[in-house]
Amino acid sequence: MARAGGMGITNAVNVGIAVQADWENREFISHISLNVRRLFEFLIQFESTTKSKLASLNGKLDTLERRLELLEVQVASASANPSLFTSS
């Protein structure tokens, strides 16, 4: 009989260890989940900010391209008609 009581204590200790390990695993998984969620939120914010900045840069680049095209036409026109820029 004493032996059966000893097994009960051993089983209780094993259950306690298993419960503690399960609790630690759940806590670890919770931390991982939280960090994954934070990373996901950061990436969404980063994407949004990056898209906005790229759109702004694209608009500026379009403006510069139009100005360059105008300057190219003006230079081509001046090269074709140099007499317009020389004094007679």
C-alpha positions in Angstrom: 0.0 0.0 0.0 2.8 2.3 0.8 4.0 1.7 -2.7 0.7 2.8 -4.3 0.9 6.0 -2.4 4.4 6.6 -3.7 3.3 6.1 -7.3 0.5 8.7 -6.7 3.1 11.2 -5.7 5.3 10.4 -8.6 2.3 10.7 -11.0 1.4 14.0 -9.4 4.9 15.3 -9.8 5.0 14.1 -13.4 1.6 15.8 -14.1 3.0 19.0 -12.4 6.1 18.9 -14.6 3.9 18.3 -17.7 1.6 21.2 -16.7 4.6 23.5 -16.1 6.2 22.5 -19.5 2.8 23.1 -21.2 2.5 26.5 -19.6 6.0 27.5 -20.7 5.3 26.3 -24.2 2.1 28.2 -24.4 3.8 31.3 -23.1 6.6 30.9 -25.7 4.1 30.5 -28.5 2.2 33.6 -27.2 5.5 35.6 -27.4 6.2 34.3 -30.9 2.7 35.1 -32.0 2.9 38.6 -30.6 6.2 39.2 -32.3 5.0 37.9 -35.6 2.0 40.2 -35.3 4.3 43.2 -34.6 6.5 42.3 -37.6 3.4 42.0 -39.8 2.1 45.4 -38.7 5.5 46.9 -39.3 5.7 45.5 -42.8 2.2 46.8 -43.6 3.2 50.3 -42.4 6.5 50.1 -44.2 4.8 49.1 -47.5 2.3 52.0 -47.1 5.1 54.5 -46.4 7.2 53.2 -49.2 4.4 53.3 -51.7 3.6 56.9 -50.7 7.3 58.0 -51.1 7.7 56.1 -54.4 4.5 57.8 -55.7 5.9 61.2 -54.7 9.3 60.4 -56.4 7.5 59.2 -59.5 5.6 62.5 -59.8 8.9 64.4 -59.4 10.6 62.2 -62.0 7.7 62.7 -64.4 8.1 66.5 -64.0 11.9 66.3 -64.6 11.4 64.2 -67.7 9.0 66.7 -69.2 11.4 69.6 -68.4 14.2 67.6 -70.0 12.2 66.9 -73.1 11.4 70.7 -73.4 15.1 71.5 -73.0 16.0 68.9 -75.6 13.6 70.5 -78.1 14.9 74.0 -77.3 18.5 72.8 -77.8 17.6 71.0 -81.1 15.8 74.2 -82.3 18.8 76.4 -81.4 21.2 74.0 -83.1 19.1 74.0 -86.2 18.8 77.8 -86.3 22.1 79.2 -84.9 21.4 82.5 -86.6 18.7 83.2 -84.1 21.4 83.5 -81.4 24.1 85.4 -83.2 24.2 89.1 -83.6 24.4 90.4 -87.1 
